[in-house]
Amino acid sequence: MGIKDLVKPEHFLINHRIESCSYNLDRHALSKTLIENMIHHKGVGLSANQIGIWERAFAIMAEEDTIVCFNPKIIKSYTEKVSFNEGCLTYPDLFLDIIRPNSIIAKWEDEDGKIHKEKLTGFTSRVFQHEYDHMEGIDFTQRHVL
Ligand SMILES: [Zn+2]
């Protein structure tokens, strides 16, 4: 699929909930595309809809590795909240302080359909939550409280 342009914030795909992954989706190809594009566009996370792909999947930079999550879910959000200055590839040059839970229990499928369930904390949790919002058609400008 190669390097793709980032879609604009007003694009339909940015503002609508993304349904579960297509049955016949080539997950390995999409995984490669998401990682390539995340690195090319210099992000720490990238959702498929941000590059015009209508699939419920995103790539994130975790502690030491890159993870691609298909059909991600947040099972639990812990009560402790933290503020962090976030950016988003869809909004170049915009950085906003966003308050989110520090830890979550996340669930997702990998390229092979294997289910993962993990407690994420700190940076990885932050990026997962930001990208998860993209799956729900929400972006960080809607999370920002003055
Ligand atoms: Zn974003």
Boltz pocket constraint, residues with backbone or C-beta under 6 A from the ligand:
constraints:
  - pocket:
      binder: B
      contacts: [[A, 87], [A, 88], [A, 89], [A, 90], [A, 130], [A, 131], [A, 134], [A, 139], [A, 140]]
      max_distance: 6.0
